[in-house]
Amino acid sequence: MQNNTHAHLLLVDDDADTRSIYAEFLKEAGFDVQEAGDGLEGLEKANQIAPDLIVTGIIMPRLDGFGLVEALKRNVITAHIPVVFLSHLGREEDQLRSKQIGVKDFIVRDMTSPNEVVSRIKAMLNDTEYMLGIDPFNYDAAKFANDFNLNPDFLCSERENGKLVLKVRLREASSRKFDAELTCL
């Protein structure tokens, strides 16, 4: 989705004040926001409206955030929907588990302003991704190829035929943080 205007978000949290604050910021940013008071209600609404993205808390009655994500992944209608955890705890074990089940971003509420939350959601929905060529003769390219056991000319394997490129995806716009992976073109 290239334009955030009218992107459909589902905001799931059992704390009405938290939902209200974030819903207001997201609506001001041009998002269409639906709300749910817990994971079970969130699951029902996700199946009804198939939002573009779900923002959810973790600790909730009836169905927690982890259970919500696992249920979403089991349903063909909702399996593709990106999920962002908005946690007040930020525990390392929660962050690890969230990665294991495919949560796209883990945001610690008390350490992240609502404006930054909006920025991260926009970046995720825009899915800003770049393909960058690697010049084997510049900077640390030779060392990089050697350290990762790559072809020194950054050529793909004989089966793939092509050139290795660095695929870079924007993770956090304000701090210019990216995720990167090597891929064959």
C-alpha positions in Angstrom: 0.0 0.0 0.0 1.7 3.2 -1.1 -0.8 5.7 0.4 -1.7 5.6 4.1 -4.9 7.7 3.5 -7.8 5.4 4.3 -5.6 2.4 5.3 -7.7 0.3 7.6 -6.1 -0.4 11.0 -7.4 -2.5 13.8 -6.3 -1.3 17.3 -6.7 -4.0 19.9 -6.1 -3.3 23.6 -8.1 -3.9 26.8 -7.1 -0.4 28.2 -9.7 2.0 26.8 -7.5 5.0 27.6 -4.6 3.6 25.6 -6.8 2.7 22.7 -8.3 6.2 22.7 -4.9 7.9 22.7 -3.5 5.9 19.8 -6.7 5.8 17.9 -6.7 9.6 17.9 -3.1 9.9 16.7 -3.7 7.3 14.0 -7.0 9.0 12.8 -5.2 12.4 12.7 -2.6 10.7 10.4 -5.3 9.7 8.0 -5.9 6.1 9.0 -9.4 4.5 9.3 -9.2 3.0 12.8 -11.5 0.3 14.2 -11.1 -0.7 17.8 -11.4 -3.9 19.8 -11.3 -4.4 23.6 -9.5 -7.7 23.7 -7.9 -10.4 21.5 -11.1 -12.3 21.0 -13.0 -9.2 19.8 -10.0 -8.3 17.8 -10.0 -11.7 16.1 -13.7 -11.3 15.2 -13.2 -7.8 13.8 -10.1 -8.9 11.8 -12.2 -11.6 10.2 -15.0 -9.1 9.4 -13.0 -6.2 8.1 -9.6 -7.7 7.0 -7.6 -4.6 8.0 -4.4 -3.5 6.4 -2.6 -3.8 9.7 -3.3 -4.7 13.3 -1.8 -2.9 16.3 -2.3 -4.9 19.5 -1.4 -5.1 23.2 -0.1 -8.4 24.6 -1.6 -8.8 28.0 -5.4 -8.9 27.6 -8.4 -10.9 28.9 -10.0 -13.8 27.0 -7.2 -13.9 24.3 -3.8 -12.3 24.7 -1.8 -10.7 21.8 0.2 -13.9 21.2 -3.0 -16.0 20.9 -4.4 -13.4 18.6 -1.4 -13.5 16.3 -1.4 -17.3 16.3 -5.1 -17.4 15.5 -4.7 -14.9 12.7 -1.9 -17.0 11.1 -4.1 -20.1 11.0 -6.8 -18.3 9.0 -6.2 -17.8 5.2 -8.2 -14.5 5.3 -6.1 -13.0 8.0 -2.7 -14.8 7.8 -1.2 -12.0 5.6 -2.1 -9.1 7.9 0.9 -7.5 9.5 0.7 -7.2 13.3 2.5 -4.7 15.5 2.8 -5.3 19.2 2.3 -2.2 21.4 3.6 -3.3 24.8 4.0 -1.5 28.0 6.5 -4.1 29.3 9.0 -4.6 26.5 10.3 -7.9 28.1 13.0 -9.6 26.1 11.2 -13.0 26.1 8.1 -11.3 24.6 10.2 -9.7 21.9 11.8 -13.0 21.0 8.5 -14.8 20.9 6.9 -12.1 18.8 9.7 -12.5 16.2 9.2 -16.3 16.2 5.5 -16.0 15.5 5.9 -13.3 12.7 5.0 -10.0 14.5 6.3 -7.3 12.2 7.3 -4.7 14.9 7.5 -4.6 18.7 7.0 -1.2 20.1 7.5 -0.4 23.8 4.8 2.2 24.6 6.7 4.1 27.3 9.8 4.4 25.2 8.1 5.4 22.0 6.1 8.5 21.4 2.7 8.2 19.7 4.1 10.2 16.7 6.9 7.6 16.4 4.4 4.8 16.5 2.5 6.5 13.6 5.8 6.9 11.7 6.7 3.2 12.1 3.2 2.1 11.0 3.4 4.4 7.9 6.8 3.0 7.0 5.5 -0.6 7.4 2.4 0.1 5.2 4.5 1.8 2.6 6.8 -1.2 2.7 9.7 1.0 1.6 12.2 -1.4 0.0 15.3 -0.8 -2.1 17.6 -3.0 -4.1 21.2 -1.9 -4.0 24.0 -3.2 -6.2 27.3 -4.1 -4.6 30.5 -3.0 -6.3 33.1 -5.7 -5.6 36.0 -3.2 -5.8 34.7 -0.5 -3.3 35.2 -0.1 0.4 34.8 -3.4 2.4 33.2 -5.4 -0.4 36.0 -8.0 -0.7 36.1 -8.5 3.1 32.3 -8.8 3.1 32.4 -11.4 0.4 35.2 -13.3 2.2 33.6 -13.2 5.6 30.3 -14.5 4.3 31.8 -17.0 1.8 30.3 -15.2 -1.2 31.5 -15.1 -4.8 34.0 -12.2 -4.8 32.3 -10.7 -7.9 29.0 -11.0 -6.1 27.6 -13.4 -8.7 24.8 -15.8 -7.7 25.2 -19.5 -7.8 25.2 -21.3 -11.2 21.6 -22.4 -10.5 20.3 -18.9 -9.9 22.3 -17.0 -12.6 22.4 -13.3 -11.7 24.1 -10.8 -9.4 23.8 -10.6 -5.6 22.2 -7.4 -4.5 21.4 -6.0 -1.0 17.7 -5.7 -0.4 17.1 -3.0 2.2 13.8 -2.4 3.9 13.0 0.7 5.9 12.3 -0.2 9.5 12.3 3.2 11.3 12.2 6.3 9.2 13.2 8.9 11.9 16.4 7.1 12.9 17.2 5.8 9.4 17.2 2.1 10.6 16.9 -0.6 7.9 16.7 -4.4 7.7 18.8 -5.9 5.0 19.3 -9.2 3.2 21.3 -10.5 0.2 19.2 -11.7 -2.7 19.8 -12.7 -6.3 18.6 -10.6 -9.2 
